[in-house]
């Protein structure tokens, strides 16, 4: 999962006219990750998993 800063860097580089290959060389995520970020309108919110404890019933 990309951090918000990395997501914004990818979007900014794309707005500046850099191709996907150049964005990958600069930021270092996978090419498919860059493509997915460019398709998304906004960054995804991090999902928290709820952990259950053995003591929850008490």
trRosetta pair geometry for C-beta under 8 A, 3 or more apart (Angstrom, degrees):
i j d omega theta_ij theta_ji phi_ij phi_ji
1 44 7.7 -101 -146 74 106 116
1 46 6.9 95 158 -109 155 90
2 6 4.5 -122 -169 85 103 122
2 7 5.1 126 118 -58 126 85
2 10 7.8 -24 -169 -6 160 135
2 29 6.5 -28 -88 -83 115 152
2 33 6.9 133 -49 177 121 120
2 37 6.7 2 27 -87 161 126
2 43 7.6 -115 88 -137 102 111
3 6 5.0 92 56 9 77 101
3 7 7.1 -139 97 -6 39 90
4 7 5.5 -55 -148 36 33 116
4 8 6.3 31 155 -17 67 106
4 43 5.5 -170 -114 52 75 178
5 8 5.8 -56 -149 38 30 109
5 9 6.4 34 151 -23 64 105
6 9 5.5 -50 -146 33 34 115
6 10 6.6 35 154 -20 64 102
6 27 6.2 119 -155 -168 91 122
6 29 7.0 101 169 -37 131 126
7 10 6.0 -55 -155 33 29 110
7 11 6.6 25 151 -14 63 108
7 37 5.7 -160 -136 -145 75 122
7 43 4.6 74 137 -93 171 117
8 11 5.6 -55 -147 39 35 111
8 12 6.1 36 155 -20 68 107
8 43 8.0 -48 -48 -48 75 129
9 12 5.8 -56 -145 37 29 111
9 13 6.3 28 157 -18 64 107
9 26 7.9 -145 156 119 117 114
9 27 5.7 148 112 -101 125 125
10 13 6.0 -55 -147 37 28 109
10 14 6.4 27 154 -18 63 108
10 23 5.8 74 -138 -174 76 129
10 27 5.9 -49 -77 -12 84 173
10 29 7.6 -33 -78 32 133 129
10 34 5.7 -161 -147 -133 130 80
10 37 4.8 36 102 113 152 149
10 38 7.0 -113 145 -60 112 78
11 14 5.8 -58 -150 37 30 111
11 15 6.4 30 153 -20 65 106
11 37 7.0 -118 -56 149 80 107
11 38 7.4 159 -98 -103 65 62
12 15 5.7 -54 -148 36 32 111
12 16 6.4 31 153 -19 64 106
13 16 5.6 -56 -151 36 33 113
13 18 4.5 -42 168 41 90 136
13 22 7.4 -156 170 108 124 98
13 23 4.8 142 108 -108 140 96
13 26 6.4 173 -112 65 155 148
13 27 7.3 -135 -2 -32 154 121
14 17 7.8 83 177 -47 32 12
14 18 6.4 -86 -89 58 34 82
14 23 6.5 4 -63 -78 79 145
14 38 5.7 148 -100 -111 165 111
18 22 4.4 -116 -175 87 104 128
18 23 5.4 129 114 -57 120 83
18 26 7.6 -14 172 2 161 140
19 22 5.2 95 58 10 73 101
19 23 7.2 -134 102 -5 38 91
20 23 5.5 -56 -148 36 35 114
20 24 6.4 37 154 -22 68 103
20 31 6.2 73 151 -150 117 88
20 34 5.3 142 -153 112 92 135
20 35 6.5 16 -131 -69 142 79
20 38 7.6 -83 -97 -19 103 151
21 24 5.8 -53 -152 32 31 112
21 25 6.7 29 151 -18 63 105
21 31 7.5 -4 -94 -112 55 113
22 25 5.6 -53 -150 35 35 112
22 26 6.4 28 155 -15 67 108
23 26 5.9 -60 -147 40 30 107
23 27 5.9 -10 170 14 69 115
23 34 5.2 132 105 -144 125 143
24 27 6.8 -71 -127 54 21 84
24 28 7.1 78 180 -97 55 17
24 29 6.9 -101 -127 68 71 57
24 30 7.3 -9 -132 180 114 17
24 31 5.3 -24 -84 -85 146 70
24 34 5.7 -101 -71 -22 84 148
25 28 7.8 15 -171 -70 16 56
27 34 7.4 131 65 -91 129 111
29 33 4.1 -91 148 86 122 140
29 34 6.0 151 81 -51 107 80
29 37 7.9 86 77 -17 153 135
30 33 4.5 99 60 0 81 105
30 34 7.3 -147 96 -5 45 83
31 34 5.8 -53 -153 33 36 110
31 35 6.5 35 150 -17 66 104
32 35 5.5 -51 -148 37 37 114
32 36 6.3 40 152 -22 67 103
33 36 5.7 -52 -148 34 32 112
33 37 6.4 33 153 -20 64 104
34 37 5.7 -53 -148 35 32 112
34 38 6.4 30 154 -18 65 107
35 38 5.8 -58 -149 37 31 110
35 39 6.6 28 154 -18 64 106
36 39 5.8 -59 -152 35 32 110
36 40 6.6 34 152 -26 66 105
37 40 5.8 -54 -149 28 33 112
40 43 6.9 79 127 -94 139 31
40 44 7.0 -82 -147 -40 149 85
52 56 5.6 -60 -165 -14 83 152
53 56 4.9 135 62 -37 79 88
55 58 5.3 -58 -169 38 70 111
